[in-house]
Amino acid sequence: MIISVTGTPGVGKTTIAKLLAGILGYDYINLKEFAVSNGLGEPYGDEIAIDVERLPEVARKKLKGKNAVVDSHLSHLIPSDVVIVLRTNPRVLGERLTERGYPRSKVADNVEAELIDLILVEALEFNKRVIEIDTTGKEPETVVNEILNLLNENTGKQVGVVDWSRYYDEVVKYLHVRGENENQ
């Protein structure tokens, strides 16, 4: 079984994916490392530019018959048995990414992506079994237990769990504002 754990940067994907893989006895796969080791990733500044066109086919071949938890904000693009989309209140996400020292433009991009459900929408375009989990204010073990319960119940799809639109006024300070210097 391939379980993809995805979400906006800063929602807790790596922590949750590693815990989940450990409990299930599955391999943990960091998709960036997977991409680089399979000739699908090139360094691009501080990031890795991943060939998302070739990624699904290579992942299908390399992961066939394996039990793995795949961690990345792009993991919903690979063939998976289930995609777990982790969500976090965009205000909390903005604070978290700012504390991590992300540039203002990167904070804005990620807060906006979370606010408008970008990863969730993409996950639904590419996958049948998508489970959305709100991680806000929850300990990682609680989130993993929630995921395990949903997997054990054979939940096919669980989306529409969160609606961040009411938080817009709280997060507007993190968003791009017309005329701002984008290099901040």
N, C-alpha and C positions, 0 to 999 in steps of 0.2 A: 504494500500500500504506500502510495506517495501522498504525503500531507504537505501542502504548501502553506507556510505562515507568511502573510504579507500585511502591508499597511504602510502608512506614511512614515518616513523616517522619524524616530523618536517615540513610537508607540509601545515599544518593548518587544519587538519581534525576536531578537536574538536571545534574550533571557527566556522568553516563553518557548521558543523553538528548542533550545537546548534542554530545558526542563522536560518538555513533552517527549523529546527523543529519548532521554534517559529513562523516563518512566515506562515508555513503551518498548524499550530495548531496540529502537530503530537507529539507523545511521543519522547523524546530523550533517547536513550539507549547507555550507555557506555558498550561495549562488555566485557571488563574485569570484570566489576561489575556484569553483567549478568551471565558470566561464573562462577564466584565465588558463587553467590547466587543460582545457579542451579547445584552445585556440579561438575562443569566442570573445575574449576581453582584452582590451588595450588600455594602458594607462592614459588618462586624459586629465592633466592637472593633478588634483588630489583624489580624483575619482577614477573609476574603471568604466570605459565605454564598452557596453556589451552589445554584441550583434544579436538583437532581439528577433531578427528574421530567421536566423539559423538555430537559435536557442531551443525552440520547441522540439525540433527533429533530433538534435543531438541529445537532449535530455531524455527523449523517448527511448532512444537506443541505449544510452548509458545507464539509465535507471530501471530498465525493464526487469521485472521480477524482484526488485529490491523493496525493502521496507525502509523508508527514509522520511525525515522531516526536513523540508527545504526552506531556508530562511533568506528572504530578500524582499525589498519593495517591488521586485519584478517577478517573484516566484509564481504569481498567478498566471504568468504567461507560458508556463510549462505544463505539459499534460499531468494532471493530478487527479487522484481519487476524490480528494476534498481540499478545498481552499478555505483557510481560516483567515478572515480579514479582521485584524485588530484595529480598534478605534480608540481614540483618546480625545477628550474635550479639547477643542482647538486653543482655548485660553491656556490650559495646562501645557499643551504641546508648545505653544509660543514661548512660555516661560522656560520650559525644559530646553528647547533648542537655543534660546538666548543664553542660558546658563552654560551650555556646552560651547559657547563661543562661535556659533554659526554666524556668518555674515547676515546682515539685515535682509538682503534680497533672498537668501536661501530660507531664512525663517519665514518670510512672507510667502514664498512659493509653497512651502510645506504646510503652513497654517491654512492657506487658501485651498490646497488639495484636500486637506482633512475636512474643511468646512463644506466643500461641495461634493464630498463622497467620491472623489476621483478614482481611488484604488478600488473601491467597492464596485463602481460602475464598470471599470475595466475587467475586474474579476468575473462579473456576471456575463460579460461579452464572450469570455473564453472558457467558462466552466459551468457545468450543470449543478454541482454540489458546492455551494458557497455558504459559509457560516460566518456571520458577523458577530463580533464580541466587543462590548464596551469594557475597556480596561481601566477607565478612569477611577482612581482612588482604590483600586483593588491590588492586593498582594499578588505576586506572580503565581504562587501556589493556588490561590483562589481561581485565577484565570485558567490555569491548566486543568484544575478539577472541573470547571465549567465546560471546557473543551472535551475532556474525557467523558463526561456525562452525556453530552450531545452526540459524541461518536458512538458511545454504547447504546444510546437510544436510536441509532441509525437515522438521525435527523438529516433529511435530504437537503433542505435549504432553510436558512434562517437569516433573513435580511430585513431591513427597515427597523432595526433595533434602536438606532440613534437618529436624532434630528438636531443638528447643531445650529440651525438657522436662528434660533432664539438667542444665541450667543454672539451674533454678529457685532453688536455694539461693544461687547467686551474684547473682541479680537481685532477690531478695525485698526488699532494701533500697530498691529503686526503686519498688516496687509500693505501692498503697494499703493501709494497715493500718487495721483497724477502730479507730475512735475518734480517728484522727489529724486534725489541723487541715488541711482541704482548701485553705485559702487560702495555704499556704506556697509 
